[in-house]
């Protein structure tokens, strides 16, 4: 490390996982213990316990790039900054915003930067459901804040054509409440109505709720921003467990006789 | 829990993450501490420390379904079994094999079953590289042990058409050494040669190695079975970091003016 970098403090982008302590990686816990400053979206900053000497810089949603610039500025001022993110910071979260801020400002290169991964919402939801991601899959954000809606539709179409399992992030929007219904309608034109679908809401938190349905019956009104939607491939099926439980399975093999 | 289930022991499918202790979830560590029996592929079983009263049932690769049946049989015999998997058990790993075994044998429904997620190799590699999965992406296994190779090619094609970032699992095979070269050739016919590509080998382990290249220059000879290959979208780019470091970025926005 150069003298300049040592003087510059440091920046860690830290994944907090979906919520429970059992799903926080030890590396993330250690990074939080070393931080002098927390930067992030209000509910994620609130998850980190108070500690003497730990400054909090919580901000509202949709200001990711400002937040990232602020974190670099604090680090250049000698602070040890943790930018906190729910789930994994690399999946539709703060790692990209931080690297974008770095790309726009060469002075930020003096800051030692690392990304500390976390358990993604997708993997947590899959664990509760069984093995819905046991075969090839795609992760798609349905938000059209940062990309045109026709790109979302094109990706849903190509993913359906490739018969991938789909993990749909950011499925609901108060500003655009019809988007998920439009997405389901598009998928229904390309896939069987009997395709298994799961809504996995707030997995790992006290208000966790799993809803198992099919593409034909999937009701967008049951989905909010805390929900991850998983849509099966043509091979995904339900498997009976004990005590009335059903598991969602995307088998390892594809195209094999049943 | 019913009396039958209580007598039946239990089965947990446990994700060990990519390797280092800092990437093992506390829930996984707790599940391992409760286990009387470990079942899994030899190198994963070997990762769990010895402990009095812990029986080990390590098996070679490609016997996943036998391994899953054996785990259920042990649990029916009253043992508390942890089926261990590298990375996340839900991603091209043991969770699917265990649910498939459950599907084939109704007697296994008496066994209380849970999946304990883990940090996937994909998320670990992404953290080292920056934010390659910061936008919509697909995970595809290149193995044709369990699906026809033409399905692999079709998925690569549709994923390229949708301009997804690609995370390629199981990219190398001693039995079929030309597969990755064939996959790169197919992608080169559909995507720019300058598309950023990363080979992330053994991330988190002592022999970790990152190789940054492009689709045009990607050399399959540098890839082995411990490597995850990430191929960018049309928007993925390199970002200069400090000290000669380059980061791989798939920006949050898509189709925006640069």
Boltz contact constraints between the chains, C-beta under 6 A:
constraints:
  - contact:
      token1: [A, 22]
      token2: [B, 26]
      max_distance: 6.0
  - contact:
      token1: [A, 22]
      token2: [B, 27]
      max_distance: 6.0
  - contact:
      token1: [A, 23]
      token2: [B, 25]
      max_distance: 6.0
  - contact:
      token1: [A, 25]
      token2: [B, 23]
      max_distance: 6.0
  - contact:
      token1: [A, 26]
      token2: [B, 22]
      max_distance: 6.0
  - contact:
      token1: [A, 27]
      token2: [B, 22]
      max_distance: 6.0
  - contact:
      token1: [A, 88]
      token2: [B, 123]
      max_distance: 6.0
  - contact:
      token1: [A, 90]
      token2: [B, 126]
      max_distance: 6.0
  - contact:
      token1: [A, 90]
      token2: [B, 131]
      max_distance: 6.0
  - contact:
      token1: [A, 90]
      token2: [B, 133]
      max_distance: 6.0
  - contact:
      token1: [A, 91]
      token2: [B, 133]
      max_distance: 6.0
  - contact:
      token1: [A, 95]
      token2: [B, 131]
      max_distance: 6.0
  - contact:
      token1: [A, 96]
      token2: [B, 131]
      max_distance: 6.0
  - contact:
      token1: [A, 96]
      token2: [B, 134]
      max_distance: 6.0
  - contact:
      token1: [A, 96]
      token2: [B, 252]
      max_distance: 6.0
  - contact:
      token1: [A, 99]
      token2: [B, 130]
      max_distance: 6.0
  - contact:
      token1: [A, 99]
      token2: [B, 131]
      max_distance: 6.0
  - contact:
      token1: [A, 99]
      token2: [B, 239]
      max_distance: 6.0
  - contact:
      token1: [A, 99]
      token2: [B, 247]
      max_distance: 6.0
  - contact:
      token1: [A, 99]
      token2: [B, 249]
      max_distance: 6.0
  - contact:
      token1: [A, 100]
      token2: [B, 251]
      max_distance: 6.0
  - contact:
      token1: [A, 102]
      token2: [B, 239]
      max_distance: 6.0
  - contact:
      token1: [A, 103]
      token2: [B, 239]
      max_distance: 6.0
  - contact:
      token1: [A, 109]
      token2: [B, 241]
      max_distance: 6.0
  - contact:
      token1: [A, 109]
      token2: [B, 242]
      max_distance: 6.0
  - contact:
      token1: [A, 110]
      token2: [B, 242]
      max_distance: 6.0
  - contact:
      token1: [A, 115]
      token2: [B, 127]
      max_distance: 6.0
  - contact:
      token1: [A, 117]
      token2: [B, 119]
      max_distance: 6.0
  - contact:
      token1: [A, 117]
      token2: [B, 123]
      max_distance: 6.0
  - contact:
      token1: [A, 117]
      token2: [B, 124]
      max_distance: 6.0
  - contact:
      token1: [A, 117]
      token2: [B, 127]
      max_distance: 6.0
  - contact:
      token1: [A, 119]
      token2: [B, 117]
      max_distance: 6.0
  - contact:
      token1: [A, 123]
      token2: [B, 88]
      max_distance: 6.0
  - contact:
      token1: [A, 123]
      token2: [B, 117]
      max_distance: 6.0
  - contact:
      token1: [A, 124]
      token2: [B, 117]
      max_distance: 6.0
  - contact:
      token1: [A, 126]
      token2: [B, 90]
      max_distance: 6.0
  - contact:
      token1: [A, 127]
      token2: [B, 115]
      max_distance: 6.0
  - contact:
      token1: [A, 127]
      token2: [B, 117]
      max_distance: 6.0
  - contact:
      token1: [A, 130]
      token2: [B, 99]
      max_distance: 6.0
  - contact:
      token1: [A, 131]
      token2: [B, 90]
      max_distance: 6.0
  - contact:
      token1: [A, 131]
      token2: [B, 95]
      max_distance: 6.0
  - contact:
      token1: [A, 131]
      token2: [B, 96]
      max_distance: 6.0
  - contact:
      token1: [A, 131]
      token2: [B, 99]
      max_distance: 6.0
  - contact:
      token1: [A, 133]
      token2: [B, 90]
      max_distance: 6.0
  - contact:
      token1: [A, 133]
      token2: [B, 91]
      max_distance: 6.0
  - contact:
      token1: [A, 134]
      token2: [B, 96]
      max_distance: 6.0
  - contact:
      token1: [A, 136]
      token2: [B, 140]
      max_distance: 6.0
  - contact:
      token1: [A, 136]
      token2: [B, 155]
      max_distance: 6.0
  - contact:
      token1: [A, 137]
      token2: [B, 139]
      max_distance: 6.0
  - contact:
      token1: [A, 138]
      token2: [B, 138]
      max_distance: 6.0
  - contact:
      token1: [A, 139]
      token2: [B, 137]
      max_distance: 6.0
  - contact:
      token1: [A, 140]
      token2: [B, 136]
      max_distance: 6.0
  - contact:
      token1: [A, 146]
      token2: [B, 252]
      max_distance: 6.0
  - contact:
      token1: [A, 146]
      token2: [B, 253]
      max_distance: 6.0
  - contact:
      token1: [A, 147]
      token2: [B, 254]
      max_distance: 6.0
  - contact:
      token1: [A, 147]
      token2: [B, 255]
      max_distance: 6.0
  - contact:
      token1: [A, 148]
      token2: [B, 255]
      max_distance: 6.0
  - contact:
      token1: [A, 151]
      token2: [B, 254]
      max_distance: 6.0
  - contact:
      token1: [A, 155]
      token2: [B, 136]
      max_distance: 6.0
  - contact:
      token1: [A, 155]
      token2: [B, 162]
      max_distance: 6.0
  - contact:
      token1: [A, 158]
      token2: [B, 158]
      max_distance: 6.0
  - contact:
      token1: [A, 158]
      token2: [B, 161]
      max_distance: 6.0
  - contact:
      token1: [A, 158]
      token2: [B, 162]
      max_distance: 6.0
  - contact:
      token1: [A, 161]
      token2: [B, 158]
      max_distance: 6.0
  - contact:
      token1: [A, 162]
      token2: [B, 155]
      max_distance: 6.0
  - contact:
      token1: [A, 162]
      token2: [B, 158]
      max_distance: 6.0
  - contact:
      token1: [A, 239]
      token2: [B, 99]
      max_distance: 6.0
  - contact:
      token1: [A, 239]
      token2: [B, 102]
      max_distance: 6.0
  - contact:
      token1: [A, 239]
      token2: [B, 103]
      max_distance: 6.0
  - contact:
      token1: [A, 241]
      token2: [B, 109]
      max_distance: 6.0
  - contact:
      token1: [A, 242]
      token2: [B, 109]
      max_distance: 6.0
  - contact:
      token1: [A, 242]
      token2: [B, 110]
      max_distance: 6.0
  - contact:
      token1: [A, 247]
      token2: [B, 99]
      max_distance: 6.0
  - contact:
      token1: [A, 249]
      token2: [B, 99]
      max_distance: 6.0
  - contact:
      token1: [A, 251]
      token2: [B, 100]
      max_distance: 6.0
  - contact:
      token1: [A, 252]
      token2: [B, 96]
      max_distance: 6.0
  - contact:
      token1: [A, 252]
      token2: [B, 146]
      max_distance: 6.0
  - contact:
      token1: [A, 253]
      token2: [B, 146]
      max_distance: 6.0
  - contact:
      token1: [A, 254]
      token2: [B, 147]
      max_distance: 6.0
  - contact:
      token1: [A, 254]
      token2: [B, 151]
      max_distance: 6.0
  - contact:
      token1: [A, 255]
      token2: [B, 148]
      max_distance: 6.0
